[in-house]
Amino acid sequence: MSTPSSLLYRAANAADVPAIVALVESAYRGESGLRGWTTETHLLDGQRTDAESVSELIARADSLVLLAERDGMLLACCHIERQHGNGYFGMFAVDPERQMGGLGRALLAEAERVARESWRVPAMRMTVIEQRADLIAWYERRGYALTGETGAFPYGEPRFGIPRRDDLRFVYLSKSLVEVAA
């Protein structure tokens, strides 16, 4: 396997939408998601995203869907956006067959660099489903901290998934990007 340094990062465009949707779905839903550790199938059924949602993220101002490719193959993606004076990180997916090899860590670092240098934001924020303790711990190892804020899960909106339990909610994490630049 190549090292993460051989990755090519680029902004997604409309032609990338089908591949992005397929990657995100494979990482979070269905049988392929069970091969990786990021699956949410124990929490949610249904879709994780769709072409309309991804297209909207690509077209939105102060928004970027960042792709990580190697040899022309899409391996990972994320969405970053300038929101309320900070960066926001989401829709993070790594091909389940290539997880645990440093791709996610490399893409997260690139997303932080882009937000810091392009938007000059002081922090990166994100939401994670509270029940995803393993994922929260992964982000904490990368310098993110729980803020104490929580948010409601969008029950009744199947475009975000169909909950398998009634206690889902989001927690917020944040990381200073100012310290990274120092």
N, C-alpha and C positions, 0 to 999 in steps of 0.2 A: 504494500500500500504506500502511496506517496504521502509525504508529510503535508500538514496543513499549509505550509509556506508555498506549496505549488498550486494553491487555489487561485482562481481568478474570481474577483468580486466585480459585480456590475449591477446597475439598476435594471429592474425588470421593465419590460414593455408589453404591449397588448398581445404580441405573439407568444409570450411566455405563459399566459394565463392558464391554458390547459395543463401544462407541466407543473406549475405551482400548485394548482388544485390537487392534482394526482399525488404530488409529494406530501402535501399537508394531510390529505386523507390517509395516505399510507402510514404516516408517522403516528397518527392519533386514533384511527378507527380501523375496524375490521381485522382480519387475520394477519395481514402484514404488520400492523401496528403491534401485535403481540410479540413479534420478533425483537422489537426494540424496547427500551425501558420507558419511553415517553407516552405509551398508550393511555388513553382515557376510557377504554371500553368498559372498565369496571364501574365507571361513573356515568357515562353518556353513551347513548345510541345515536343513530342518525349521522348527519354530516357535521364536519368541522368547519368547512367553508364552501363557497361555491364560486363559479366564474364571475357572477355579477359583483359579489363582494370584493374579490381580488381586483377586478377591473376598476372598481371605485377607489380602492386604495392606491392603485398605480396612478390614477388620474388626479387625485386630490392634491391640493397645494400643500406644501410643507410636509409631504408624505413620500416615503420611498420604500419599495419592496426590494430588498437587497438579496441578490443571489450569490451563491458560492458554487463555482463549477470547476471541474477538472476534465481536461480533454473534451470539452463541449458537452459534458454530462452534468445535469443539475443534481447537486448533492445535498444542498441545504438552502434554506431561505428564512427570511424574517421580515417583519414590517417595522419600520421606525417612522416616527412622526414628531413634529414639534407641537406640543400641547401645553398651553398655559405656562409658557416660559421654560419648560423642561423638555427633554426627549421622552418619548414613549416607545417601548419595545414590546412587540407581540408577534403573533403568527409565526412562531419559531418552529422550524421543522428540519430534521436531519433524516436522510434516508435510513430506515431501520436497519438495513444491512451494513451501514457504515457508522453506526453509533458507537460510542466508546473509543473513538480513535482520535479525538481532538478537534474534529470539524466544528462541533457546536461551540466549543470554547473559542476557536479562531473566529468564527462568524460573529459571536457576541462581541469580541474585542474590536472587530472591524466596525460593527454597528455603533459601538461607543465612540470610536475614533471619528466616524462620519458625523455623528450628532454633535460631538464636541467641536470639530473643526469647521463644519459647514454651517451649523446653526448657533454655535457658541453658547450652548445651553449648559447650565451648571450641574445638572443631574439627569440621570436616566431613571424612569419609573416604569413599572409594569404591574399587571395583575396576574395572579395565579389562583387556581381553584384551591381553596384552603385544604382540602383533603389530599392534595398532592404533596405530602411531606417530603418525599424523595426529591422532587423537583425544586421545592423551596430550599432544601438543604444544598442542592447543586448551585443555585444562584447565590446563596449565602457564602459558599466557598469562593465565589468570584467577586465578593465584595458588596453584595446587595444585602440590605437589612429590611426587616419588616417595619413598616411605618406605624402600625397600630390601626390603620384605616381598613375598613372592610366595605365591600359592595355587594349588592344583591345579584344573584345569578338570574339571567333573563328567562325565567320559567315562562312557558307558553309561546316562546319564539323558536320554533324548530330549526330555523336557519343557524342557530348556535348549538344545536344538538338537542337530543331528547333525554332529559335527566332520568337516571335509574334510581335516584334517591331524592328525598325532599329536603335535605339539609345542606345543599351546595351553596357556597358563597365565595366571593373573591377576597383575597388579601392583597394589599399593596406592598410592593418592595421598591426601594430606591437605592441608588448608588451615586455618590458624588463623582462627577467627571472632572471637577477642578483638581482633586487630588491626583487623578490619573495623569493630568497634563503637567503636573509639577515635576 
